[in-house]
Amino acid sequence: MKKLLFVLMVTMVIAMGAGCSKMPVRGDYILEKTPPQITSEPDKATIFFYRHGWGYFGAGTSYFVEEDGKQIGLMKYKTYFVYKAQPGQHVYALSTESTANAHITVEASKTYYLECGLHMGFLVGRPSIREATQTEFEKVKNDLEYIRLSTQEEKEAFKAKESKPESSGVSM
């Protein structure tokens, strides 16, 4: 009985800790039907982050992508985004109940592809990140939606819309 109680308490502590991390919510991002025109810049690297997923495992789990500790994007099931990075060494991190990192040195005017994934975890899927090729990205691109972080104004408009009570059209 004591072992069972101990296991339950440990599970609750872990679950509460996983819930304390900043997870994306509706309003943090915008899915766009038509992606912007992507052009390379001579003084920056272009990085495509994508998550295609096979089957539905982890489809409901999303996570932020950070560059050197700063949020730059969001990974949801079957999405991609493009980021323009300063040349040099960077650490790209993804976090759920665990963290995955990619240490990459990027060069100006070059294009990189980073495949993000999700694997079985204890409570929430564990993220993964690896360098990929343009060919790998092109194979799955048509199945992906373009995603971007919301601006502060878009977040505020979303919150205002969500806080308004819906009228049923019936007056009393």
Secondary structure per residue as TSV (DSSP state, phi and psi in degrees):
chain	resnum	aa	ss	phi	psi
A	1	M	-	360.0	-41.8
A	2	K	H	-64.1	-37.9
A	3	K	H	-64.0	-43.1
A	4	L	H	-62.0	-44.6
A	5	L	H	-62.2	-42.3
A	6	F	H	-61.6	-45.8
A	7	V	H	-62.1	-42.8
A	8	L	H	-62.6	-41.5
A	9	M	H	-66.5	-42.5
A	10	V	H	-62.4	-42.8
A	11	T	H	-61.3	-41.8
A	12	M	H	-64.5	-41.9
A	13	V	H	-62.4	-44.0
A	14	I	H	-64.2	-44.5
A	15	A	H	-62.2	-40.4
A	16	M	H	-67.4	-37.8
A	17	G	H	-65.7	-40.1
A	18	A	H	-66.0	-34.5
A	19	G	H	-72.8	-17.8
A	20	C	H	-81.7	-16.6
A	21	S	S	-71.8	152.4
A	22	K	-	-75.0	105.3
A	23	M	-	-103.1	147.3
A	24	P	-	-63.9	144.8
A	25	V	-	-128.0	163.7
A	26	R	T	-55.7	139.8
A	27	G	T	100.8	-19.4
A	28	D	S	-78.2	-15.5
A	29	Y	E	-145.3	163.9
A	30	I	E	-128.1	128.7
A	31	L	E	-94.6	128.0
A	32	E	E	-112.0	134.5
A	33	K	S	-67.4	-40.7
A	34	T	S	-115.3	114.2
A	35	P	-	-67.8	154.7
A	36	P	-	-68.0	160.8
A	37	Q	-	-68.7	123.1
A	38	I	-	-95.0	120.2
A	39	T	-	-123.7	148.6
A	40	S	-	-83.2	151.7
A	41	E	-	-115.2	136.9
A	42	P	T	-64.3	-24.0
A	43	D	T	-105.3	6.4
A	44	K	S	-137.2	157.7
A	45	A	E	-91.7	147.7
A	46	T	E	-105.6	125.5
A	47	I	E	-123.2	124.5
A	48	F	E	-95.7	119.2
A	49	F	E	-102.4	130.8
A	50	Y	E	-145.7	154.2
A	51	R	E	-139.3	109.3
A	52	H	-	-95.2	-45.8
A	53	G	-	71.9	139.8
A	54	W	S	-116.1	124.7
A	55	G	S	77.1	-161.6
A	56	Y	S	-111.7	8.0
A	57	F	T	-59.1	124.8
A	58	G	T	74.1	13.5
A	59	A	T	-60.1	-29.0
A	60	G	T	-87.6	-4.1
A	61	T	-	-97.9	128.3
A	62	S	-	-130.1	163.1
A	63	Y	E	-155.0	155.7
A	64	F	E	-81.3	151.9
A	65	V	E	-107.7	131.6
A	66	E	E	-118.3	144.7
A	67	E	E	-113.8	117.0
A	68	D	T	50.6	40.4
A	69	G	T	87.8	-0.5
A	70	K	E	-111.4	129.8
A	71	Q	E	-62.7	129.0
A	72	I	E	-123.7	-15.7
A	73	G	E	-171.9	-178.1
A	74	L	E	-133.9	137.1
A	75	M	E	-110.0	117.1
A	76	K	-	-116.6	167.7
A	77	Y	T	-57.7	128.0
A	78	K	T	56.9	50.8
A	79	T	E	-132.4	167.6
A	80	Y	E	-149.7	157.6
A	81	F	E	-145.5	164.3
A	82	V	E	-119.0	137.4
A	83	Y	E	-129.8	138.1
A	84	K	E	-100.0	115.5
A	85	A	E	-107.7	147.1
A	86	Q	-	-69.7	144.1
A	87	P	S	-60.4	147.9
A	88	G	E	130.4	-173.2
A	89	Q	E	-82.5	130.7
A	90	H	E	-136.0	153.7
A	91	V	E	-113.1	120.8
A	92	Y	E	-104.1	124.3
A	93	A	E	-122.9	142.3
A	94	L	E	-125.1	137.2
A	95	S	E	-136.6	134.8
A	96	T	S	-130.4	-113.8
A	97	E	S	-80.1	-14.5
A	98	S	S	-137.5	174.1
A	99	T	E	-123.4	140.3
A	100	A	E	-118.5	138.8
A	101	N	E	-126.5	149.8
A	102	A	E	-130.3	123.7
A	103	H	E	-98.0	114.5
A	104	I	E	-133.6	136.8
A	105	T	E	-100.0	118.9
A	106	V	E	-108.7	149.0
A	107	E	-	-114.2	147.1
A	108	A	T	-56.9	144.2
A	109	S	T	66.0	6.7
A	110	K	-	-99.8	157.9
A	111	T	E	-114.3	136.8
A	112	Y	E	-126.4	156.1
A	113	Y	E	-130.2	125.0
A	114	L	E	-120.8	116.7
A	115	E	E	-88.4	125.3
A	116	C	E	-104.8	144.9
A	117	G	E	-140.7	-174.9
A	118	L	E	-147.1	129.8
A	119	H	E	-123.9	165.9
A	120	M	-	-56.4	131.2
A	121	G	-	-125.7	-175.2
A	122	F	S	-72.8	-56.9
A	123	L	S	-111.1	-37.3
A	124	V	S	-130.7	152.7
A	125	G	-	-59.4	150.4
A	126	R	E	-93.3	127.5
A	127	P	E	-75.4	157.9
A	128	S	E	-140.9	156.1
A	129	I	E	-147.8	137.8
A	130	R	E	-151.2	154.9
A	131	E	E	-72.2	140.6
A	132	A	E	-128.2	-177.8
A	133	T	-	-110.7	165.0
A	134	Q	H	-60.6	-39.4
A	135	T	H	-60.7	-44.0
A	136	E	H	-61.7	-43.3
A	137	F	H	-64.7	-45.4
A	138	E	H	-61.6	-31.1
A	139	K	H	-63.4	-31.4
A	140	V	H	-110.8	-7.8
A	141	K	G	-55.0	-40.1
A	142	N	G	-66.6	-18.2
A	143	D	G	-90.9	-1.7
A	144	L	-	-105.2	154.1
A	145	E	E	-108.0	146.7
A	146	Y	E	-78.5	133.7
A	147	I	E	-128.8	146.1
A	148	R	E	-143.9	157.1
A	149	L	E	-69.5	145.2
A	150	S	-	-72.5	149.9
A	151	T	-	-76.6	166.4
A	152	Q	H	-59.8	-39.6
A	153	E	H	-64.5	-40.3
A	154	E	H	-65.9	-38.6
A	155	K	H	-63.6	-44.4
A	156	E	H	-64.2	-40.5
A	157	A	H	-64.5	-39.3
A	158	F	H	-64.0	-45.6
A	159	K	H	-62.6	-40.7
A	160	A	H	-63.7	-42.4
A	161	K	H	-64.7	-42.5
A	162	E	H	-69.0	-28.8
A	163	S	H	-81.7	-14.9
A	164	K	S	-75.6	131.5
A	165	P	-	-70.6	140.6
A	166	E	-	-77.1	134.1
A	167	S	-	-88.4	140.2
A	168	S	-	-87.4	-8.6
A	169	G	S	85.2	1.2
A	170	V	-	-104.6	125.0
A	171	S	-	-103.6	148.3
A	172	M	-	-119.5	360.0
